[in-house]
């Protein structure tokens, strides 16, 4: 970041040269704004800058204007002991008057205080005297803890809100929609079109009327279509992100008032209505639970349960606490407070472009440079043609001079040769081609919000696929449960409703995030199938009196067995179960859990479900069967999806009020292992033909999933990603310990004759692996290879076909590392866990019923991977 201060004599000189060059200097400044800043200003300290030059990772610079906003000297309240001197005024941007996280110095200019800031790609960067730099406003509160957020429950006064708005700006995600005239001027002033206009004028002078008229007509149509599509996309995006609602805000006086969502600032305490709200900002839940539809951001139509933020002295992170955060642009379907009659409360964390929605919109409006080799080669080609034209001009001038041709005719011939060699209709042809391709995609149910990426689709060489919901059906069929009794696995029970009334049955009945909205059960398809398999019902409209009478406290929901006449003859279940608290599923944790209570004086119980390896690691060793790994491998190898189940009884000394303050790590520890839940994962009918056709066209296909390795391997073989005759090698990496360095082993997934299954491959450098080998590794091994074996990473990625147990951020890292190897990468997914990878990929395809989401460049209404070949074509 470099600062430049305006120098008046330089500005005047630039104006003079602009007039003398008949506007050519103005055109150059328009094409290269950086040159205008350098010409009109001189380098200075950032605190005095009128412009800043921002350097992008690809060594490209672009300028931004520094704005100043006057404020009254006594406008800002000073914290005790702030150390204010006579030349500066401190502006607090922390969470509370007694907890200042950072200060911004307001500089004196002509006895007036001003705030200095610039806006880049939608984000506001404000000058911080303490940091001696401009910093993004959302970074001012980066050290907030969860406890700090809870202290904001006291709410802001109107004065505090106005004060913060001076710093954070209005809560608006503004998508500029330029008028047609402005777009026309910008399009025509493009260097290619300037060249085209000059070419047409030259042809008219040469009496090439028909050719000039033809090119003019083509250019006119191209510009008209381009302007229409550009403005239409801007309007569509603006309508998609435009959001202004009335929000109920709490004040420090205890009053509540309705305010416009544009006036919200971080720290505002808002009320979430019971019938839902379209979120105008990012906010963290302080009380209650919410069911939220996040399809606008993620493309995933399944509602997500949001729970109360834990009141702990931990640094708040949107990524780590996303299950407690309501994101801007998402639809809260329903909110409930189960602890008291008070409404559900949330604290505003981020506003405007700093929100998750704003960040995605910014990435659409200001996409990262594509680095498309076609564009680089096109520039080189035009430069080469220009050199040819120059050589041709020199030759022509020499010949024509020898023949004593008039200077005017000589000049026309020389310029004519340039227009013949360098095609002036090239931009028009490329624009029309891109627009035609975009319309053709739309007819096939594929919506594009980033047209420049259409050209990239033809260069794809490697395509990553999510598994569940993308290659396989979203819904899973319950195959059965495998109980554990006395530390021994029992035979599988294909009908879970035949289970006796025991902890295993209660785990299936309660360990989910299902909610009742109207008369419909809403939640993850897996949870719905699990509850359906036992036939139990969920009730949420339980009165406080009935709840306290039955369970001794308020409950989130009551799960009750089916009527006696509908129960199997061999089991009779009568006792209902109340859910006291939920710890939602998190991809990074690979599990979820609940606290439950049965009527009477029975103790509180915790139930857990998740990835089998993770669940087993949280259980008492003596409760996990010795053949745990063998049994898991048995079902996973056959393509079944397996979940581990566990429970524990909490101490009766823990009061009901204390249950809502228990840390998740305490609840999910020293559990008793209960068994496996086995589900069938069925391939979509369209998956195998598409994968085979991609492989026949020499595309490399890769599976990236959060599921078990062996399950992923089975699906990969069934869909044709890995041929049955091909061998698979597991890359197993372990991090260093106090007495051992990091290790990397290669193990055959299938047995070879005369050797046991899992025979280790000695080293990677044997160079004996044929093309029929595929590498498979899990998220843990991927992280170790990334950190400790960077020299082997390229070779592993080139052969990698299966990546299992991958966290969302690891999927993104995988795509980025593949791109570093020169691959043009496509990513096809359907859920929130794929968002990062979809945005990072050169062509991200989100399978969603929505017409468009900001989750990826392409959104397909075709709910299977048939859209991938269409996009490539």
HUJO-V223900 format. One record per helix or strand of 2 or more residues. SS is the DSSP state (@ for helix, = for strand). FROM is the first residue (numbers start at 1). TO is the last residue. If there is no record, write none. Layout:
SS FROM TO
SS FROM TO
This chain:
= 2 6
@ 8 20
@ 24 31
@ 33 40
= 41 44
@ 46 48
= 51 55
= 61 71
= 88 92
= 103 109
= 112 120
= 123 128
= 133 136
@ 137 139
@ 146 154
@ 158 168
@ 180 188
@ 191 205
@ 209 241
= 246 251
= 256 260
@ 261 263
= 269 272
= 277 278
= 282 285
= 289 293
@ 295 298
= 304 306
@ 322 324
= 325 326
= 331 336
= 344 350
@ 352 354
@ 356 365
@ 373 402
@ 407 421
@ 426 443
= 446 448
@ 451 457
= 462 465
= 477 485
= 488 489
@ 496 498
@ 503 510
= 515 517
= 520 522
@ 525 534
= 537 539
@ 544 551
= 557 560
@ 564 566
= 577 586
= 591 598
= 605 611
@ 612 617
@ 621 623
@ 628 637
= 640 649
@ 656 659
@ 664 667
= 671 680
@ 687 696
= 700 704
@ 709 719
= 727 734
= 743 748
= 760 761
@ 764 766
= 773 778
@ 779 788
@ 790 799
= 800 804
@ 808 820
= 825 829
@ 832 840
= 843 847
= 858 860
@ 866 872
